[in-house]
Amino acid sequence: MPIPPEVTGEEIDKDVRQELQSLPKTLAEDVARNLVMVARLIDEDPEAAYGYSRVALRLASRVAAVREAAGFAAYASQKYSEALAEFRAARRMTGNVDLWPVMADCERGLGRPEKALDMAGAPEVHKLDKAGQVEMRLVAAGARRDMGQLDAAIVTLQSPELASNSVQPWTARLRYAYADALLSAGREAEAREWFAKAVEADRDGSTDASDRLAELDGVEFTDALDEGGEDTSEGAGPSDGEKDGAED
C-alpha cells in the first residue's frame, strides 16, 4: 500500500520505536511507517488503516505493538473476532492488562454480552488504572443494555467518577453513556441534565452530546438564507439563549 514520502516512521511513539529495535533497521522503518499510517487513518478511514495494519503484521507479527495496532484497526473496522485474536496475542506477549476492556467490548461485538460481563468481574479489572476501570464500567453497562437490562445499566454507570465535578479524559463519555441510558429508560428530564453535563465536559467534541441536548430541547437549526437568498434568520432559528444551550 502506498505511503506518502514525508512519512518517515519517526512519528511513532518512542516506546513502539524501542520495540521495533529488535528488527533489522530497514524492516523496522517499513513497519514504523505502516504503523504511522494506521494511527493517521484509524478514525477517518478504518478500512484503509486496517490494510496498513495487515502489512505491518505480515512484516513483524512477533512484535506486541504491531499485534495491538492490528487489533485496534480490526476493532475500528468492526472485525471483532480478528481484533480479539490480536489483542489476546498482544496480551500474551506483554502480560499487560490494559487491553482487557476493549477485549470485553469485542465480546459484545460478537454478540456475547454475558462473556463481557464475566470479564468485568474478573481479577484483571483490579489491575487496571482509573481510566481502564472507567472503560470497563462503560463496557459492562453496554453489555447490560445489550441484554435489555436498562435499570442495571444505569446502576452500573453510577460511580464516584460519574458524580465527580472533576473533568477527566473519560468524563464526557461517562456522562453521555449515563444520559443515553436514562433516555432509553424513559427518564427524559434526568437524561437532559446529564447530556448538558456531558456537553460541559466534552472539550474536544468526542461525543454528539450537544446535538442530543438540542434534540431534547426541540431546537432546529436552519440556514440563515432561504433558497431565494433572502435573510430569514429572524424567528427562523433558535434564540441566542437556545444556541448557547445547544453548542459546545
CORKA-V903963 format. One line per field, one symbol per residue. phi: phi as a letter, one per 20 degrees, with the letter a starting at -180 (. if undefined). A space follows every 50 residues. Layout:
BEGIN
phi = ???
END
This chain:
BEGIN
phi = .fcgffednfffgfffffffffeggffgfffffffffgffdfeebgffgf ffffffffebfedgffffffffffffemeffffffffffffffdmeegeg fffffffffemcfffffgffdeggffeffgfffffffffffffffgemef fffffgefagffffefedgegfffffffffffffenefffffgeffffgf eefdmfcdgfffffffemececffdefenefdffnecffgfffgfddf
END
